[in-house]
């Protein structure tokens, strides 16, 4: 644990959450929510040390109780498990002998299960990976008489709801988050869900994106996947491409089954790639967090399929290897050893966020990219707020923010807002091009600057000062109020 955490910090890779998977508990005792003392003799002290480093803690759980677990006898005695029609406790021997299944239709069973988890929260745990929930039998009887065939899908809703509501009670609204595997209609109320146990190759990487876009089209606002794949071990090539994809998803984690997924386990270039895209994501947090808040308010996914954003473009109905991250960034992951990107841009002028290259929409593109690049395209007439920090995803997004305006459309205001960590509005910005003039209006109590991307023909600035940097013009306001840029 310490080796991995310290290794990330030593390599200057931002890290926010450390996850303990199933073996934090003693084998054959899953789930009893008790640390294996042979491996973790002082869990409370360990968690404190990790949290002193600024980390959140997540641990793996599921809704099956192995027969060796002390909780099994409690659950049998109190009637907290799903039963067979003859009244016996339903059991099976999948990966732990004699596992029983918690009956979440029983309010007392929910309370019992929650109280076991509450002790972990009191110790310092912040979140739970609610694994499984989909392998649910149909030849059973539930406490409230629910139809077992309907419960086959709905069981996971009650499971995740029980855990999520506990987190809300203990940590407060806005602080609860799961890492959930299974879902059904309505499960988006208990985020986040990830794609499950995929293989570690390009085919599975593409299938993961396809599955994620399908989930998102079903109303789920957030989605994640295991960078590098879960089963087996990917090649360094796949790992690096998947890292770029994963770190341009709403939620990003390094996780796998048969090997450790820290980047230095692959090669030094993998370290560079993970560092680059982790820091890129941290700098984009004002934009990502704004989209996340809008997702929570109105339900539009933060990560969305092309057809959801461009409903009138018939080509977008068939695109399943690219997506929109929020309303203004298009991401096209690379799925081959050659580093070839094949993607489509809808109508308009698009700018590569990484290198500033502009492309005209309405066309497919084929281009080659190194590991520190991919098509990350900004939609025209967009403002992308870039944070002043890239070493941590949590910081003051408004202080020192850079508002980057792209390919402004005449007489069509471009706008954005920025929220703080408590979802309070901090910045409102609008940039409008009117023929040979650009008007900038920003409401903020903190320092900011505006970058007119690929604009170098600013002749004068009223109520601000300008500096040309490469192909861009940086505008810094002198005082509050409208800034007016005159163009040549």
C-alpha positions in Angstrom: 0.0 0.0 0.0 2.6 2.5 1.0 4.8 1.5 -1.9 2.1 2.3 -4.4 1.0 5.5 -2.8 4.5 6.8 -2.3 5.4 5.7 -5.8 2.6 7.9 -7.3 3.6 10.9 -5.3 7.3 10.5 -6.0 6.5 10.4 -9.7 4.3 13.5 -9.4 1.2 11.7 -10.5 -1.9 13.2 -8.7 -3.8 10.6 -6.6 -7.0 11.1 -4.7 -8.4 7.7 -3.8 -6.8 4.4 -2.7 -9.0 1.3 -3.0 -8.7 -1.9 -1.1 -10.2 -4.8 -3.1 -11.6 -8.1 -1.7 -8.5 -9.3 0.2 -8.7 -6.6 2.8 -10.9 -9.2 4.4 -9.8 -12.7 5.4 -10.3 -15.3 2.7 -13.5 -17.4 3.0 -14.9 -14.7 5.3 -16.3 -12.4 2.6 -18.2 -10.5 3.5 -17.7 -9.8 7.2 -16.3 -6.3 6.8 -13.5 -7.1 9.2 -9.9 -6.3 8.2 -7.6 -9.3 7.9 -5.3 -8.8 10.9 -2.6 -11.0 9.3 -2.1 -8.4 6.6 -3.4 -5.2 8.3 -2.7 -5.4 12.0 -3.5 -1.7 12.6 -6.2 -0.7 10.0 -7.2 2.5 11.9 -3.6 3.7 12.0 -3.1 2.8 8.4 -6.2 4.7 7.2 -5.2 7.7 9.2 -1.7 7.7 7.6 -3.3 7.5 4.1 -5.8 10.2 4.9 -3.0 12.5 6.3 -1.6 12.3 2.7 -4.9 13.7 1.4 -6.4 10.5 0.2 -9.9 9.2 0.3 -10.4 5.5 1.1 -12.6 3.0 -0.7 -13.1 -0.7 0.2 -14.6 -3.6 -1.7 -17.9 -5.2 -0.4 -20.7 -7.4 -1.8 -24.0 -8.6 -0.7 -23.0 -12.3 -0.2 -22.1 -13.6 3.2 -19.8 -16.6 3.3 -20.6 -19.4 5.8 -17.3 -18.8 7.6 -18.2 -15.2 8.3 -19.4 -14.4 11.8 -22.2 -12.5 10.1 -23.6 -15.7 8.6 -24.8 -17.1 11.9 -26.3 -13.7 12.8 -28.1 -13.4 9.5 -29.5 -16.9 9.7 -30.7 -16.4 13.3 -32.5 -13.2 12.6 -33.9 -14.1 9.2 -31.9 -11.6 7.2 -31.1 -13.8 4.2 -33.1 -14.7 1.0 -34.7 -18.1 1.5 -35.7 -21.1 -0.6 -39.4 -21.9 -0.9 -39.1 -24.6 1.8 -37.8 -21.9 4.3 -34.1 -22.9 4.2 -31.5 -20.2 3.6 -30.5 -20.0 0.0 -26.8 -20.8 -0.4 -24.3 -21.4 -3.1 -20.6 -22.2 -3.4 -19.4 -19.7 -6.0 -16.2 -18.2 -4.7 -16.8 -18.6 -1.0 -18.3 -21.8 0.5 -22.0 -21.6 1.5 -22.7 -18.0 0.6 -26.0 -16.5 1.6 -27.6 -13.5 0.1 -28.8 -10.5 2.1 -32.5 -9.8 1.7 -32.7 -6.1 1.2 -36.5 -6.2 1.0 -36.3 -6.6 4.8 -35.9 -3.2 6.5 -34.3 -4.9 9.5 -31.7 -6.6 7.3 -30.9 -3.3 5.6 -30.3 -1.7 9.0 -28.2 -4.6 10.1 -26.0 -4.5 7.0 -25.7 -0.7 7.2 -24.5 -0.8 10.8 -21.7 -3.2 9.9 -20.5 -0.7 7.2 -21.0 2.3 9.5 -18.2 1.0 11.7 -15.9 1.2 8.7 -16.9 4.8 8.0 -16.2 5.6 11.6 -12.7 4.1 11.1 -12.0 6.4 8.1 -13.4 4.7 5.0 -15.0 7.1 2.6 -16.7 4.9 0.0 -17.6 1.4 -1.0 -17.2 -0.6 -4.1 -20.5 -2.4 -4.2 -19.4 -5.4 -6.3 -21.8 -8.0 -7.8 -25.6 -7.8 -7.2 -26.4 -9.3 -10.6 -26.1 -13.0 -9.9 -29.5 -13.3 -8.2 -31.5 -16.5 -8.1 -35.1 -16.8 -9.1 -36.0 -19.9 -7.1 -36.2 -18.0 -3.9 -38.6 -16.2 -1.5 -38.2 -12.6 -0.3 -39.2 -11.1 3.0 -41.8 -8.8 1.4 -43.0 -11.4 -1.1 -41.4 -9.7 -4.1 -41.6 -11.5 -7.4 -38.2 -13.3 -7.7 -38.1 -12.8 -11.5 -38.5 -9.0 -11.1 -36.0 -9.0 -8.3 -33.4 -10.5 -10.5 -32.9 -7.1 -11.9 -34.2 -4.9 -9.1 -32.1 -6.5 -6.3 -29.1 -4.4 -7.2 -31.2 -1.2 -6.8 -32.0 -2.1 -3.2 -28.4 -3.1 -2.5 -26.9 0.1 -3.8 -29.6 2.2 -2.3 -28.9 0.8 1.1 -25.2 1.6 0.9 -25.6 5.0 -0.8 -28.1 6.2 1.8 -25.8 5.2 4.6 -23.0 7.3 3.0 -25.3 10.2 2.7 -26.4 10.0 6.3 -22.8 9.7 7.6 -20.9 12.0 5.2 -23.7 14.4 4.0 -25.4 14.9 0.7 -23.0 15.5 -2.2 -20.3 13.4 -0.5 -21.7 10.0 -1.1 -20.3 7.9 -3.9 -20.2 4.2 -4.8 -18.2 2.2 -7.3 -21.0 0.0 -8.3 -21.0 -2.9 -10.7 -24.6 -3.8 -11.3 -27.6 -1.5 -12.1 -31.1 -1.3 -13.3 -33.5 1.5 -14.3 -33.1 4.2 -11.7 -29.6 3.1 -10.6 -28.2 6.4 -11.8 -29.4 7.9 -8.5 -26.6 6.0 -6.8 -23.4 6.7 -8.8 -20.8 5.8 -9.9 -21.0 2.6 -12.0 -18.1 0.9 -13.8 -18.0 -1.5 -16.7 -17.1 -4.7 -14.9 -14.4 -7.2 -15.7 -13.2 -6.7 -19.2 -10.2 -8.2 -20.9 -7.0 -6.3 -21.4 -6.8 -5.7 -25.1 -7.9 -3.2 -27.8 -11.0 -5.2 -28.6 -12.2 -5.1 -25.0 -11.2 -1.4 -24.7 -13.5 -0.6 -27.7 -16.3 -2.9 -26.3 -16.0 -1.1 -22.9 -16.6 2.3 -24.6 -19.5 0.8 -26.5 -21.1 -0.6 -23.4 -20.5 2.7 -21.5 -22.2 4.7 -24.2 -25.2 2.3 -24.1 -25.4 2.7 -20.3 -25.2 6.5 -20.6 -28.0 6.5 -23.3 -30.1 4.7 -20.6 -29.9 7.7 -18.4 -26.7 7.2 -16.3 -24.8 10.4 -15.9 -21.4 9.0 -15.0 -19.4 5.9 -16.0 -16.0 4.4 -15.4 -13.9 1.4 -16.4 -10.6 -0.3 -15.4 -7.7 1.4 -17.1 -5.7 -1.2 -18.9 -8.5 -3.7 -18.6 -9.2 -6.1 -15.7 -8.6 -9.7 -16.8 -5.0 -10.7 -17.7 -2.4 -8.0 -18.2 -2.3 -5.6 -21.1 0.8 -4.8 -23.2 2.4 -1.4 -22.4 1.0 -0.1 -25.7 -2.6 -0.9 -24.7 -2.1 0.4 -21.2 -0.9 3.8 -22.4 -3.8 4.2 -24.9 -6.3 3.1 -22.3 -4.8 5.5 -19.8 -5.6 8.4 -22.1 -9.1 7.1 -22.6 -9.7 6.4 -18.9 -8.3 9.8 -17.7 -10.7 11.5 -20.1 -13.7 9.7 -18.7 -15.7 11.1 -15.8 -14.1 8.8 -13.2 -10.7 7.2 -13.6 -9.1 4.4 -11.8 -6.2 2.0 -12.2 -7.4 -1.6 -11.4 -6.9 -5.2 -12.5 -6.9 -8.8 -11.4 -3.7 -10.6 -12.2 -1.1 -7.8 -11.9 -0.7 -4.4 -10.4 -1.8 -1.5 -12.6 0.6 1.2 -11.4 2.3 2.6 -14.5 5.9 1.8 -13.6 4.9 -1.9 -13.7 4.8 -1.5 -17.5 7.5 0.9 -18.5 8.8 4.5 -17.8 6.9 5.9 -20.8 3.7 4.6 -19.1 4.6 6.8 -16.1 4.9 9.8 -18.4 1.5 9.1 -20.1 -0.4 8.6 -16.8 1.2 11.7 -15.3 0.4 13.8 -18.4 -3.3 12.8 -18.7 -3.9 12.9 -14.9 -2.5 16.4 -14.8 -4.5 17.3 -17.9 -7.7 16.0 -16.2 -6.9 17.9 -13.0 -6.5 21.1 -15.0 -9.9 20.5 -16.7 -11.7 20.0 -13.4 -13.5 23.4 -13.5 -15.0 22.2 -16.8 -15.6 18.6 -15.7 -17.1 19.7 -12.4 -19.5 22.2 -14.0 -20.8 19.4 -16.3 -21.1 17.1 -13.4 -23.3 19.6 -11.5 -25.5 20.0 -14.6 -25.8 16.2 -14.8 -27.0 16.1 -11.2 -29.5 18.9 -11.8 -31.0 17.9 -15.1 -29.8 14.4 -15.8 -27.9 15.0 -19.1 -24.9 12.7 -18.8 -21.4 14.2 -18.3 -20.0 11.7 -20.8 -22.3 11.2 -23.7 -22.6 9.5 -27.1 -22.2 11.6 -30.2 -25.9 11.1 -31.3 -27.0 12.5 -27.9 -25.2 15.8 -28.5 -25.7 16.0 -32.3 -29.1 14.6 -32.9 -29.6 16.1 -36.3 -26.4 14.7 -37.8 -27.2 11.2 -39.2 -23.6 10.1 -39.1 -23.5 10.5 -35.3 -26.1 7.7 -34.9 -23.4 5.1 -35.8 -20.4 6.4 -33.9 -19.4 4.2 -31.0 -15.6 4.8 -30.8 -15.7 8.4 -29.8 -17.8 10.5 -27.4 -18.4 13.9 -25.9 -16.9 14.7 -22.5 -19.3 17.4 -21.4 -20.9 19.7 -23.9 -17.7 21.0 -25.6 -15.0 18.4 -25.7 -14.9 15.5 -28.2 -12.7 12.5 -27.3 -11.6 9.9 -29.8 -9.5 7.2 -28.1 -7.0 5.2 -30.1 -7.6 1.5 -30.5 -4.6 0.1 -32.4 -0.8 -0.4 -32.1 -0.1 1.9 -35.0 -1.5 4.9 -33.1 -4.0 5.8 -35.8 -7.0 7.8 -34.8 -10.1 7.5 -36.9 -12.9 9.9 -36.0 -15.6 12.1 -37.2 -16.2 15.8 -36.6 -19.8 17.2 -36.9 -20.3 20.6 -38.6 -18.3 23.6 -37.4 -14.7 24.4 -36.7 -13.0 22.2 -34.1 -9.7 22.9 -32.2 -7.4 20.2 -30.8 -7.1 21.1 -27.1 -3.6 19.7 -26.9 -1.9 21.2 -29.9 -4.2 24.0 -31.1 -4.7 22.6 -34.6 -8.1 23.6 -36.2 -10.1 21.2 -38.3 -13.3 21.7 -40.3 -16.3 19.5 -39.3 -18.6 17.5 -41.5 -15.7 15.1 -42.3 -13.9 11.9 -41.1 -10.3 12.2 -40.2 -7.4 9.7 -40.0 -4.2 10.8 -38.2 -1.4 9.3 -36.2 -0.7 10.2 -32.6 2.0 9.6 -30.1 1.2 8.4 -26.6 0.9 11.9 -25.2 -1.7 12.9 -27.7 -5.1 11.9 -29.1 -8.0 13.8 -30.7 -9.3 16.0 -27.9 -11.3 18.4 -29.9 -13.0 21.6 -28.7 -16.3 22.5 -30.3 -16.5 26.0 -31.9 -17.9 28.9 -29.8 -16.9 27.2 -26.6 -15.2 28.5 -23.4 -13.1 25.9 -21.6 -12.2 27.0 -18.1 -8.7 25.6 -17.3 -7.7 25.6 -13.6 -4.6 27.1 -12.1 -3.5 23.8 -10.6 -2.9 20.3 -12.1 -1.4 18.4 -9.1 -4.8 17.7 -7.4 -8.3 17.4 -8.7 -9.7 19.4 -5.7 -8.7 23.1 -5.5 -10.3 26.5 -5.8 -11.5 26.3 -9.4 -12.2 30.0 -9.7 -8.9 31.4 -8.4 -6.6 32.1 -11.3 -8.7 30.3 -13.8 -7.9 30.6 -17.5 -11.0 31.0 -19.7 -10.0 29.7 -23.1 -12.4 30.9 -25.9 -12.4 28.8 -29.1 -13.4 29.7 -32.7 -16.0 32.3 -31.7 -19.0 32.5 -34.0 -20.1 36.0 -35.0 -23.0 37.4 -32.9 -23.4 34.1 -30.9 -22.4 34.5 -27.3 -20.1 31.8 -25.8 -20.6 31.2 -22.1 -19.6 29.1 -19.2 -19.9 29.1 -15.4 -17.6 27.8 -12.6 -18.7 26.2 -9.3 -16.8 25.6 -6.1 -16.5 22.3 -4.3 -19.8 23.0 -2.5 -21.6 23.5 -5.9 -21.9 27.3 -5.3 -21.6 29.5 -8.4 -18.3 31.4 -8.4 -17.8 32.6 -12.0 -20.1 33.6 -14.9 -18.4 34.3 -18.2 -19.6 35.4 -21.6 -17.5 36.2 -24.7 -19.1 37.5 -27.8 -17.6 38.3 -31.2 -19.3 41.1 -33.1 -17.6 41.6 -36.5 -14.3 43.3 -35.7 -14.8 43.4 -31.9 -14.8 40.8 -29.1 -16.7 41.7 -25.9 -15.7 39.9 -22.7 -18.0 39.9 -19.6 -16.9 38.0 -16.5 -18.4 38.0 -13.1 -15.8 36.9 -10.5 -14.4 38.0 -7.3 -11.1 36.3 -8.0 -8.2 36.7 -10.5 -8.7 35.3 -14.0 -7.6 35.7 -17.5 -9.1 35.1 -20.9 -7.3 33.4 -23.8 -8.5 33.9 -27.3 -7.2 30.7 -28.9 -5.7 31.1 -32.4 -6.4 34.8 -32.4 -3.5 37.2 -32.9 -5.1 40.1 -34.6 -6.2 42.1 -31.5 -5.3 45.7 -32.2 -6.3 47.2 -28.8 -8.0 46.3 -25.5 -10.3 48.5 -23.5 -10.3 47.9 -19.7 -7.6 45.3 -19.9 -4.2 44.4 -21.2 -3.2 41.9 -23.9 -0.2 39.7 -24.6 0.3 37.5 -27.7 1.7 34.1 -26.8 2.3 31.9 -29.9 -1.0 31.7 -31.8 -3.1 33.0 -28.9 -3.9 36.3 -27.3 -4.1 36.5 -23.4 -6.4 39.1 -22.0 -6.0 40.2 -18.4 -8.7 42.7 -17.1 -7.6 45.8 -15.3 -10.8 46.3 -13.3 -14.2 44.7 -13.1 -16.6 45.3 -16.0 -16.7 44.6 -19.7 -13.5 44.2 -21.6 -13.6 45.2 -25.3 -11.1 43.9 -27.8 -10.8 45.6 -31.2 -9.6 43.4 -34.0 -7.5 44.4 -37.1 
